[in-house]
Amino acid sequence: MHVEVYNDRKTASRRIVDLVARQLSAYPYSVLGLATGATVIPIYEEMIQRINHAHLDLSRVHTFNLDEYMGLKDPNRHSFHAFMRHYLFDPAHLSPDQTFFPFPQFSQDPPGYDRLIEQHGGIDWQLLGIGHNGHIGFNEPGTSFDSETHVVKLTENTRKANRNWFDGDWRHVPEEALTMGLKTIMRSRTIVLAAFGASKSAILAKAVHGPVCVEVPASILQYHPRVYIICDQEAGNLLRPGPSLNSSKLSRQFDV
Ligand code: F6R
């Protein structure tokens, strides 16, 4: 795992957009895997700024979002689709035929989402956040490492963590979602996991340094050959360089 710790989330977000810009200048037709949530907002804001200054071009990409709620009362307001339109797709002028979600199209055939991804050549560059319980996508603790896109029952903790998007009432957060599985995510060629804020430091350290186990779904990323962990100081304060590295040279940028 390649770890980079930045002073603040704005600088870290710039670095993440540098990485996607590098991907897109090499392969403008890249397939991007995208996440929602508080972590990715400064990243999408940075992308929009660069698009507006013609320093980034998303016009030829296809995007696949990690997950989507099921059974929403007001999808226009609360869906991840609405989130993506607001923060990225509309300001970046992405058309609906470039952007894919697992729900509702694949509610009867969840693995069909994996097949659609493969038909587009697979995910080249996957952006992830991490939940306080170590989830990636909505793969909650206990999810099989062998999972493809599937329906999940969200834990109470995850619903509480997402209550701010539902006027503060966690009972309005849906109980179910469709999510890419851990195997789906692991098939991506490059993975960039972003983590910001002190509340993520303990789980990030477990994911990076702890044993690879289903109790910490993000720990599976230790098995991926090309993962960037990009975080701010607060989230990264329990991370330490691996034993094989000269830490005097790489105090805050290291491989694990
Ligand atoms: C969202 C997703 C989740 C979030 C995670 C972190 O599409 O897949 O795994 O990335 O819950 O959420 P925030 O960024 O809100 O802390």
Boltz pocket constraint, residues with backbone or C-beta under 6 A from the ligand:
constraints:
  - pocket:
      binder: B
      contacts: [[A, 34], [A, 35], [A, 36], [A, 37], [A, 38], [A, 39], [A, 40], [A, 66], [A, 67], [A, 80], [A, 128], [A, 129], [A, 130], [A, 131], [A, 132], [A, 135], [A, 136], [A, 137], [A, 138], [A, 161]]
      max_distance: 6.0
